[in-house]
């Protein structure tokens, strides 16, 4: 009796199912440990992905094994192992996160293979990108998985949109054995695929824009605090840092959170020319792009240019929320030029639109202090504290103003509270020492 060679390669499904079920508990334990390790190394690098894991169901495993046997038979090659019995999925918000995640995996695990699924694939896979990384199963976990055909874990790296497409594709195309021959249907699927891919690219561009904007905001704020030091009446000896560097990052704030509300907004009617402004690099971001251009000029100490751009934005009558923010930044640019009257007017304009902006009250209080309007400064610092009782600098500056007015008791109370918020702040410590010295003299 002649037996076909291909028949000899067909695995006994019943025996294989028993072995697979016997091995499953070890597979799940090993996968759980790997999941924790992958999550830990990604988190250390600042990534916050959604992690999923699964041990392949036996029916799916057996079906794939038969497909791989058929492939090997057709290609006259050796048997192909099933690589994804143990699988993790790392789902990240942005394309840049995917690149970083792949680098992190390469740093901490032994990579055996990387497959980049993309546009070259068939309609079954439909061209949407996904990176599959095969990492070698660590030595200490081999004993849990003695029956794996290949000692690897498949890690799929996807963005949220790639994951959404994969889920839909699996139901619409893969499980349905569906191949779209109709040309309009093919075009619809191609357009959908292109839209998702383009959305990922745009999200990444906006993220990079936001990082750049946040960086410029940080530089601008530091410059503002340095200017405060320059015009302050009394500085602690040896003070070499501005307020922001001295441990006083505003409590509860990261870096001008109100600017975050401007992102993703575009105002296509902003098209007026500003002398010296390279508009091509900002135009696609509309009003946000103009704001970034103004901040960059601001941080380069080109205050005249910054003020021109801020004024250009305001001239086009943007919505109130945007106007209030721009008035605040233009006021800071005026302050940097020692144009205190103009700065005070801009901060007041901001407050007329947004009375709840504690930062504008704080900034205006600083201007009033510079102009020797100490009672007015106290009033504004008090207003800022009514809105944000935990704002260190409003509390510290009001204590300083009280001290200048001779109200040592109020200065002591405020400075004591400020030091609860920032116990090691050199500004508050220096002021507190002066206050205690004054009180000791009064008691004497």
C-alpha positions as CSV (number, residue, x, y, z in Angstrom):
1,X,0.0,0.0,0.0
2,X,1.4,3.3,-1.0
3,X,0.8,6.2,1.5
4,X,1.1,9.8,0.3
5,X,4.0,11.6,1.9
6,X,1.7,14.6,2.8
7,X,-0.6,12.3,4.7
8,X,2.2,11.2,7.0
9,X,2.7,14.9,8.0
10,X,-0.9,15.4,9.2
11,X,-0.9,15.6,13.0
12,X,-3.3,13.6,15.1
13,X,-5.8,16.3,16.2
14,X,-7.1,14.4,19.2
15,X,-3.6,13.7,20.6
16,X,-2.5,17.2,19.9
17,X,-5.5,18.6,21.7
18,X,-4.8,16.6,24.9
19,X,-1.1,17.8,24.8
20,X,-2.2,21.4,24.2
21,X,-4.7,21.4,27.1
22,X,-2.1,19.9,29.4
23,X,0.4,22.6,28.5
24,X,-2.1,25.5,28.7
25,X,-1.7,26.4,32.4
26,X,2.1,26.7,31.9
27,X,1.5,28.9,28.8
28,X,-0.8,31.2,30.7
29,X,1.6,31.5,33.6
30,X,4.6,32.3,31.4
31,X,2.6,34.8,29.4
32,X,1.5,36.6,32.5
33,X,5.1,37.0,33.6
34,X,6.2,38.3,30.2
35,X,3.2,40.7,30.2
36,X,4.4,42.2,33.5
37,X,8.0,42.5,32.3
38,X,7.1,44.1,29.0
39,X,4.8,46.5,30.8
40,X,7.5,47.4,33.3
41,X,10.2,48.3,30.7
42,X,7.8,50.3,28.5
43,X,6.6,52.3,31.6
44,X,10.1,53.0,32.5
45,X,10.6,54.8,29.2
46,X,7.5,56.9,29.7
47,X,5.1,54.9,27.5
48,X,1.6,54.2,28.6
49,X,0.2,51.6,26.3
50,X,-2.8,49.4,26.6
51,X,-1.5,45.8,27.0
52,X,-3.4,42.7,26.0
53,X,-2.4,39.1,26.0
54,X,-3.8,35.7,24.9
55,X,-2.9,32.1,24.6
56,X,-4.0,30.9,21.2
57,X,-7.1,28.7,21.3
58,X,-6.5,25.2,20.2
59,X,-8.8,25.2,17.2
60,X,-7.1,28.3,15.9
61,X,-3.7,26.8,16.6
62,X,-4.6,23.5,14.7
63,X,-6.1,25.4,11.8
64,X,-2.9,27.5,11.5
65,X,-0.7,24.5,11.8
66,X,-2.5,22.9,8.8
67,X,-2.0,26.0,6.8
68,X,1.7,26.1,7.6
69,X,2.0,22.4,6.7
70,X,0.3,23.1,3.3
71,X,2.7,26.1,2.8
72,X,5.7,23.9,3.5
73,X,4.5,21.1,1.2
74,X,3.9,23.6,-1.6
75,X,7.3,25.3,-1.2
76,X,9.1,21.9,-0.7
77,X,10.6,23.4,2.5
78,X,10.9,22.3,6.1
79,X,8.0,22.6,8.5
80,X,7.0,26.1,9.7
81,X,6.4,26.4,13.4
82,X,3.4,28.3,14.9
83,X,5.0,31.4,16.3
84,X,2.1,33.0,18.1
85,X,0.9,30.5,20.6
86,X,1.8,33.1,23.2
87,X,1.0,36.7,22.1
88,X,1.0,40.2,23.5
89,X,-0.4,43.3,22.0
90,X,0.9,46.7,22.8
91,X,-1.5,49.4,21.7
92,X,-0.2,53.0,21.8
93,X,-1.8,56.4,21.0
94,X,0.9,57.6,18.5
95,X,3.1,56.3,15.8
96,X,6.2,57.6,17.6
97,X,5.3,55.5,20.6
98,X,5.4,52.4,18.3
99,X,9.0,53.2,17.2
100,X,10.0,53.7,20.8
101,X,8.3,50.6,22.0
102,X,10.2,48.5,19.4
103,X,13.5,50.0,20.5
104,X,12.7,49.3,24.1
105,X,11.9,45.6,23.4
106,X,15.2,45.3,21.5
107,X,17.1,46.7,24.5
108,X,15.6,44.3,27.1
109,X,14.8,41.1,25.2
110,X,16.4,38.9,22.5
111,X,14.6,39.7,19.2
112,X,14.4,36.7,16.9
113,X,12.3,38.2,14.1
114,X,10.5,41.4,13.1
115,X,7.6,41.4,10.6
116,X,6.2,44.7,9.3
117,X,2.8,44.2,7.9
118,X,1.9,46.9,5.4
119,X,0.5,48.0,2.1
120,X,2.3,45.2,0.2
121,X,-0.2,42.6,1.7
122,X,-3.4,41.4,0.2
123,X,-6.9,42.6,0.8
124,X,-7.2,39.9,3.5
125,X,-4.7,41.8,5.5
126,X,-5.6,45.0,3.7
127,X,-2.4,46.8,4.0
128,X,-2.8,48.5,7.3
129,X,0.4,48.6,9.2
130,X,1.3,46.5,12.2
131,X,4.6,45.4,13.6
132,X,5.0,41.9,14.9
133,X,8.1,41.3,17.0
134,X,9.1,37.8,18.1
135,X,11.0,37.9,21.4
136,X,12.8,34.9,22.7
137,X,11.2,33.3,25.7
138,X,13.5,34.0,28.7
139,X,15.4,31.0,30.0
140,X,13.7,31.0,33.4
141,X,10.3,30.5,31.7
142,X,11.2,27.6,29.4
143,X,10.3,25.0,32.0
144,X,6.7,26.4,31.9
145,X,6.4,25.8,28.1
146,X,8.1,22.5,27.2
147,X,5.8,21.8,24.3
148,X,6.1,25.0,22.3
149,X,7.1,24.5,18.7
150,X,9.2,27.6,18.9
151,X,10.3,29.3,22.2
152,X,9.1,32.8,21.3
153,X,6.4,35.3,22.3
154,X,4.8,37.4,19.5
155,X,4.4,41.0,20.5
156,X,2.2,43.0,18.2
157,X,2.8,46.8,18.2
158,X,-0.1,48.9,17.0
159,X,-1.6,52.4,17.4
160,X,-5.1,52.7,18.6
161,X,-6.3,53.3,15.0
162,X,-4.4,50.3,13.7
163,X,-6.0,48.2,16.4
164,X,-9.4,49.5,15.5
165,X,-8.8,48.6,11.8
166,X,-7.5,45.1,12.8
167,X,-10.6,44.4,14.9
168,X,-12.9,45.4,12.1
169,X,-10.9,43.7,9.4
170,X,-11.0,40.4,11.4
171,X,-14.8,40.4,11.4
172,X,-15.4,41.9,8.0
173,X,-12.7,40.4,5.8
174,X,-10.9,37.5,7.5
175,X,-13.7,35.6,9.3
176,X,-16.1,36.2,6.4
177,X,-13.6,34.9,3.8
178,X,-14.5,38.1,2.0
179,X,-12.6,39.4,-1.1
180,X,-14.0,42.7,-2.5
181,X,-14.1,42.2,-6.2
182,X,-16.6,45.1,-6.8
183,X,-14.5,48.2,-7.7
184,X,-16.6,50.7,-5.8
185,X,-16.3,48.5,-2.7
186,X,-12.5,48.2,-3.2
187,X,-12.3,52.0,-3.4
188,X,-14.3,52.5,-0.2
189,X,-12.0,50.1,1.7
190,X,-9.0,51.7,0.2
191,X,-10.3,55.2,1.2
192,X,-11.0,54.0,4.7
193,X,-7.6,52.5,5.0
194,X,-6.0,55.7,3.8
195,X,-8.0,57.9,6.2
196,X,-7.0,55.8,9.2
197,X,-3.3,55.9,8.1
198,X,-3.5,59.6,7.5
199,X,-5.2,60.1,10.9
200,X,-2.3,58.4,12.6
201,X,0.2,60.6,10.8
202,X,-1.7,63.8,11.6
203,X,-2.1,62.8,15.3
204,X,1.7,62.4,15.4
205,X,2.3,65.8,13.8
206,X,-0.1,67.4,16.3
207,X,1.7,65.7,19.2
208,X,5.1,67.0,18.0
209,X,3.6,70.5,17.6
210,X,2.2,70.3,21.1
211,X,5.6,69.3,22.5
212,X,7.2,72.2,20.7
213,X,4.6,74.6,21.9
214,X,4.9,73.4,25.5
215,X,8.6,73.8,25.3
216,X,8.3,77.4,24.1
217,X,5.8,78.1,26.9
218,X,8.2,76.8,29.5
219,X,11.0,79.0,28.2
220,X,8.7,82.0,28.0
221,X,7.6,81.5,31.6
222,X,11.2,81.2,32.9
223,X,12.1,84.5,31.1
224,X,9.2,86.2,32.7
225,X,10.3,85.1,36.2
226,X,13.9,86.3,35.5
227,X,12.5,89.7,34.6
228,X,10.6,89.8,37.9
229,X,14.0,89.3,39.6
230,X,15.6,92.1,37.7
231,X,13.0,94.6,38.8
232,X,12.5,93.4,42.4
233,X,13.6,95.8,45.1
234,X,15.4,93.2,47.3
235,X,17.0,89.9,46.2
236,X,18.3,87.2,48.6
237,X,22.1,87.0,48.5
238,X,23.5,84.4,46.1
239,X,20.2,83.8,44.4
240,X,21.0,82.4,41.0
241,X,17.8,80.7,39.9
242,X,14.5,82.2,38.7
243,X,11.3,81.5,40.6
244,X,10.4,78.6,38.3
245,X,13.8,76.9,38.9
246,X,13.8,77.4,42.7
247,X,11.3,74.6,43.4
248,X,8.2,76.7,42.6
249,X,6.6,75.1,39.6
250,X,3.1,76.2,40.1
251,X,1.3,73.8,42.4
252,X,-1.3,71.8,40.4
253,X,-0.1,73.2,37.1
254,X,2.3,71.6,34.6
255,X,3.0,74.3,32.1
256,X,0.2,76.7,31.2
257,X,-2.6,74.2,31.0
258,X,-4.9,76.8,29.5
259,X,-2.8,76.7,26.3
260,X,-3.8,73.1,25.8
261,X,-7.3,74.2,25.0
262,X,-6.0,76.0,22.0
263,X,-4.6,72.9,20.4
264,X,-6.6,71.2,17.7
265,X,-8.3,74.5,16.9
266,X,-7.7,76.1,13.6
267,X,-8.9,79.4,12.3
268,X,-8.5,79.5,8.6
269,X,-9.4,83.2,8.3
270,X,-6.0,84.1,9.9
271,X,-4.0,84.7,6.7
272,X,-2.8,88.3,7.2
273,X,0.9,88.9,6.7
274,X,3.2,89.7,9.6
275,X,6.5,91.3,8.6
276,X,9.3,88.8,9.1
277,X,7.1,85.8,9.8
278,X,7.8,82.6,7.8
279,X,4.1,81.6,7.4
280,X,4.6,78.4,5.5
281,X,5.8,76.4,8.5
282,X,2.8,77.6,10.7
283,X,-0.1,78.1,8.3
284,X,-1.3,74.5,8.4
285,X,-1.9,74.9,12.2
286,X,-3.9,78.2,11.7
287,X,-4.1,80.3,14.9
288,X,-2.1,77.8,16.9
289,X,0.7,78.2,14.4
290,X,0.7,81.9,14.8
291,X,0.8,81.5,18.6
292,X,3.8,79.2,18.3
293,X,5.5,81.8,16.0
294,X,4.8,84.5,18.6
295,X,6.2,82.3,21.4
296,X,9.3,81.5,19.5
297,X,10.0,85.2,18.8
298,X,9.2,85.9,22.5
299,X,11.7,83.3,23.6
300,X,14.4,84.7,21.3
301,X,13.9,88.0,23.1
302,X,12.4,89.5,19.8
303,X,9.7,91.1,21.8
304,X,8.6,93.5,19.1
305,X,8.0,90.7,16.7
306,X,6.2,88.7,19.4
307,X,3.9,91.6,20.1
308,X,3.2,92.2,16.4
309,X,2.1,88.6,16.1
310,X,0.0,88.6,19.3
311,X,-1.6,91.8,18.0
312,X,-2.3,90.2,14.6
313,X,-4.1,87.4,16.3
314,X,-6.2,89.8,18.4
315,X,-7.0,92.0,15.3
316,X,-8.8,89.1,13.8
317,X,-11.2,88.9,16.7
318,X,-10.8,85.3,17.8
319,X,-13.2,83.7,20.3
320,X,-13.0,85.0,23.8
321,X,-11.1,82.1,25.3
322,X,-8.3,82.5,22.8
323,X,-8.3,86.3,23.2
324,X,-7.8,86.1,26.9
325,X,-4.8,83.8,26.5
326,X,-3.2,86.0,23.9
327,X,-3.7,89.2,26.0
328,X,-1.9,87.4,28.8
329,X,1.1,86.5,26.7
330,X,1.3,89.9,25.1
331,X,1.2,91.4,28.6
332,X,4.2,89.3,29.4
333,X,6.1,90.5,26.3
334,X,5.3,94.1,27.3
335,X,6.6,93.3,30.8
336,X,9.8,92.0,29.4
337,X,10.4,95.3,27.7
338,X,9.7,97.2,30.9
339,X,6.5,98.6,29.4
340,X,4.6,98.2,32.6
341,X,1.6,100.3,31.7
342,X,0.9,98.3,28.6
343,X,1.5,95.0,30.5
344,X,-1.0,96.0,33.1
345,X,-3.6,96.9,30.4
346,X,-3.1,93.5,28.7
347,X,-3.5,91.6,32.0
348,X,-6.6,93.6,32.7
349,X,-8.0,92.9,29.3
350,X,-7.4,89.2,29.9
351,X,-9.3,89.4,33.2
352,X,-12.2,91.4,31.6
353,X,-12.7,88.4,29.4
354,X,-11.8,85.7,31.9
355,X,-12.2,86.9,35.5
356,X,-11.2,83.4,36.7
357,X,-7.7,83.5,35.3
358,X,-5.6,83.5,38.5
359,X,-2.4,83.8,36.6
360,X,-3.4,87.1,35.0
361,X,-4.2,88.4,38.5
362,X,-0.8,87.2,39.8
363,X,1.0,88.8,36.8
364,X,-0.9,92.0,37.2
365,X,-0.1,92.0,40.9
366,X,3.6,91.7,40.0
367,X,3.3,94.7,37.7
368,X,1.6,96.8,40.4
369,X,4.3,95.8,42.8
370,X,7.0,97.0,40.4
371,X,5.0,100.3,39.9
372,X,5.0,100.7,43.8
373,X,1.2,100.2,44.0
374,X,1.7,97.8,46.9
375,X,-2.0,97.9,48.1
376,X,-3.1,97.2,44.5
377,X,-0.6,94.3,44.3
378,X,-2.0,92.8,47.6
379,X,-5.5,93.1,46.1
380,X,-4.5,91.2,43.0
381,X,-2.5,88.5,44.8
382,X,-5.6,88.1,47.1
383,X,-7.8,87.7,44.1
384,X,-5.5,85.0,42.7
385,X,-5.5,83.2,46.0
386,X,-9.3,83.3,46.2
387,X,-9.2,81.3,42.9
388,X,-6.2,79.1,43.6
389,X,-5.4,79.0,47.4
390,X,-2.4,76.7,46.7
391,X,-0.6,78.9,44.3
392,X,2.8,79.4,45.9
393,X,4.0,82.5,44.2
394,X,0.7,84.5,44.8
395,X,1.1,83.5,48.5
396,X,4.8,84.4,48.6
397,X,4.4,87.7,46.8
398,X,1.5,88.8,49.0
399,X,3.6,88.0,52.0
400,X,6.4,90.1,50.5
401,X,3.9,93.0,49.8
402,X,2.6,92.9,53.3
403,X,6.1,93.1,54.6
404,X,6.8,96.2,52.5
405,X,3.6,97.8,53.9
406,X,4.8,97.1,57.5
407,X,2.0,94.5,58.2
408,X,4.5,92.0,59.6
409,X,1.9,89.7,61.2
410,X,0.1,89.2,57.8
411,X,3.4,88.7,56.1
412,X,4.3,86.1,58.7
413,X,1.1,84.2,58.2
414,X,1.3,84.2,54.4
415,X,5.0,83.2,54.4
416,X,4.3,80.4,56.8
417,X,1.6,79.0,54.5
418,X,3.9,79.4,51.5
419,X,6.5,77.3,53.2
420,X,4.0,74.5,53.7
421,X,3.6,74.4,50.0
422,X,7.4,74.8,49.2
423,X,9.3,74.0,52.4
424,X,12.8,74.5,50.8
425,X,12.0,77.5,48.6
426,X,15.0,79.9,49.0
427,X,12.8,82.9,48.3
428,X,10.3,82.1,51.0
429,X,13.0,81.0,53.5
430,X,14.9,84.3,53.0
431,X,11.7,86.4,53.5
432,X,10.7,84.3,56.5
433,X,14.1,85.0,58.1
434,X,13.6,88.7,57.6
435,X,10.1,88.6,59.0
436,X,11.3,86.7,62.2
437,X,14.1,89.2,62.6
438,X,11.6,92.1,62.4
439,X,9.3,90.5,64.9
440,X,12.2,89.8,67.2
441,X,13.2,93.5,67.1
442,X,9.6,94.6,67.7
443,X,9.3,92.2,70.7
444,X,12.6,93.6,72.1
